[in-house]
């Protein structure tokens, strides 16, 4: 076993986190404004490495929402640079946030975020053994608070997608479970 292999931790390739806007300290490069289509007021700012010339060799998204007073950050394990094979785990999460600060795009409070954020999207890199039972589905319904706002879709007789029923793409949430 290689030193970076940690069998007791779930490993992620890509994650999206949400946290408080207060942890966004300042923008270093230009962030794009996001406008309310009804009144043209700025509702937030965002940065996407896909639309920038900073030569970041991986996808990175940082969004700040003023109405929600929140910040979203999405990145892959490539943000770990030479430690990429370790992937994103409990032990490398803080390093990901520190590396984000080192990119020179913005300044964030890595310590506060690592202690106070929620994961809104994760791509797990290895299978987790789990039986898809009625109890599991009931638990997922309870965890979503209002299960009527979510839709279940079965696919290929091997799993389900649990999706928040919303129109706005920014508010979309999915949980995909396969056998």
C-alpha positions in Angstrom: 0.0 0.0 0.0 1.3 3.4 -0.9 1.7 6.1 1.8 -1.1 8.2 0.3 -3.7 5.4 0.3 -6.0 5.8 3.3 -8.5 2.9 3.3 -10.6 4.3 6.1 -11.6 7.6 4.4 -13.9 8.2 1.5 -12.0 9.8 -1.3 -13.4 12.4 -3.6 -12.3 13.6 -7.1 -14.6 16.7 -7.2 -16.5 18.6 -4.5 -18.7 21.6 -4.2 -19.0 23.3 -0.9 -21.2 26.1 0.5 -20.2 28.4 3.3 -20.7 31.9 4.7 -19.9 34.9 2.5 -18.0 36.3 5.5 -15.2 33.8 4.7 -14.6 35.4 1.3 -12.0 38.0 2.1 -11.3 39.6 -1.2 -11.1 39.1 -5.0 -7.6 39.3 -6.5 -8.6 38.8 -10.1 -11.7 40.1 -11.8 -14.8 38.2 -10.8 -17.8 38.3 -13.2 -21.0 39.9 -11.9 -24.3 38.0 -11.8 -27.4 40.1 -12.4 -31.0 39.8 -11.4 -32.8 39.6 -14.8 -35.8 41.6 -13.5 -34.1 44.7 -12.2 -30.4 44.4 -13.4 -29.1 44.6 -9.8 -26.0 42.7 -9.0 -26.9 39.6 -7.0 -23.4 38.1 -6.8 -20.0 37.5 -8.3 -18.4 34.4 -9.7 -15.1 33.2 -11.1 -14.8 30.2 -13.4 -11.4 28.9 -14.6 -13.2 27.8 -17.8 -13.7 31.5 -18.7 -10.4 32.9 -17.5 -6.9 33.3 -18.8 -5.1 32.6 -15.5 -4.0 29.3 -17.0 -5.4 27.1 -14.2 -5.2 23.6 -15.6 -8.3 22.3 -13.8 -11.9 23.4 -13.3 -12.5 25.8 -10.5 -15.7 27.7 -9.7 -16.1 30.3 -6.9 -19.5 32.0 -6.5 -20.6 34.6 -4.0 -24.3 35.2 -3.5 -25.4 38.5 -1.9 -29.1 37.6 -1.3 -28.2 34.3 0.4 -25.0 35.6 2.0 -23.2 32.5 0.9 -20.2 31.3 -1.1 -19.9 28.2 -3.2 -16.6 26.7 -4.2 -16.2 23.8 -6.6 -12.9 22.1 -7.5 -11.3 18.8 -8.3 -8.5 17.0 -6.6 -6.1 18.6 -9.1 -6.0 21.6 -6.8 -3.7 19.4 -4.7 -1.1 19.8 -7.4 1.7 17.2 -6.8 -0.4 15.6 -4.1 -3.2 14.9 -6.6 -2.9 11.1 -6.1 -4.1 11.6 -2.5 -7.4 12.9 -3.7 -9.7 14.9 -1.5 -10.1 13.4 1.9 -10.6 14.5 5.5 -6.8 14.9 5.7 -6.3 16.8 2.4 -9.4 19.1 2.5 -7.6 22.0 4.3 -4.7 21.6 1.9 -7.1 22.2 -1.0 -8.3 25.4 0.6 -4.8 26.6 1.3 -3.8 25.8 -2.3 -6.8 27.8 -3.5 -5.4 30.9 -1.6 -2.0 30.3 -3.3 -3.5 30.5 -6.8 -3.9 34.3 -6.5 -7.5 34.4 -7.6 -9.0 35.4 -4.3 -8.4 35.3 -0.6 -10.6 33.0 1.6 -10.5 32.1 5.3 -9.4 28.5 4.9 -9.5 27.8 8.6 -13.1 29.0 9.0 -14.3 27.2 5.9 -12.7 23.9 6.9 -14.6 24.1 10.2 -17.9 25.6 8.8 -19.1 24.4 5.4 -21.5 22.0 3.9 -20.9 19.7 0.9 -23.5 20.2 -1.8 -21.9 17.9 -4.4 -19.3 15.2 -4.2 -17.9 12.7 -6.7 -16.7 9.7 -4.8 -13.8 7.9 -6.4 -14.4 4.4 -5.1 -17.5 2.3 -4.5 -19.1 2.3 -1.1 -20.9 -0.9 -0.2 -24.5 0.0 0.7 -27.7 -1.8 0.3 -30.5 0.3 -1.2 -33.3 -0.5 1.3 -36.6 1.2 2.2 -34.9 2.4 5.4 -32.2 4.1 3.4 -34.8 5.9 1.2 -36.8 6.9 4.3 -33.6 8.3 5.9 -32.8 10.3 2.8 -36.3 11.7 2.9 -36.0 12.8 6.5 -32.6 14.4 5.8 -34.0 16.6 3.1 -36.5 18.2 5.6 -39.4 18.5 3.0 -39.4 15.4 0.9 -42.2 16.7 -1.3 -39.6 19.1 -2.9 -37.6 16.1 -4.2 -38.1 13.7 -7.0 -37.0 10.1 -7.2 -36.0 8.6 -10.5 -35.0 5.0 -10.9 -32.5 4.2 -13.7 -31.1 1.0 -15.2 -32.7 -1.0 -12.4 -29.5 -0.4 -10.5 -29.9 2.9 -8.7 -31.8 6.1 -8.0 -31.4 9.8 -8.4 -32.9 12.0 -5.6 -33.3 15.5 -7.1 -34.5 18.8 -5.7 -37.5 19.9 -7.8 -36.4 23.5 -8.7 -36.3 25.6 -11.8 -33.1 27.6 -11.1 -30.0 25.6 -11.9 -28.0 27.2 -9.0 -30.5 25.7 -6.5 -30.4 22.2 -8.0 -29.3 19.4 -5.7 -28.9 15.7 -6.6 -28.0 12.6 -4.8 -27.2 9.6 -7.0 -27.0 6.1 -5.5 -26.1 3.1 -7.6 -25.8 -0.6 -6.7 
